[in-house]
């Protein structure tokens, strides 16, 4: 498959976003209850809600990102840049968490008061992640359809 400028944008965008998120989540996996992680990765405060639910919720996301989402995105980006079909398929699969994760984050944050709905929250959780997920998913799907 041909590698276009859009392929580079999507692949490197995925690596950049998941590289930052994966690095933060890896710190959260290694030091789940440290003050720095609570302040800079999780957001909110465990004192505002049930501590067990707060840490279990955030640890679930951290482990899922480190073990599943980040490796899937990295493999997809590498495969896209190599021009392989499996790379675009992995890219399509990796786009799903970008869109899907915003929904439970919104519901749990609203119901459990885990984070305050700030401009940063709306820009990142409900802006950048779903927008990139839709871009990556649409692009990879289109590339897979045009090959056949």
Secondary structure, DSSP 8 states (H G I E B T S, - for coil): ----HHHHHHHHHHHHHHHHHHHHHHHHHHSTT-HHHIIIII-S-GGGS-HHHHHHHHHHHHHHIIIIIHHHHHHHHHHHHHT-HHHHHHHHHHHHHHHHHHHHHHHHHHHH--S---HHHHHIIIIIHHHHHHHHHHHHHHHHHHH-
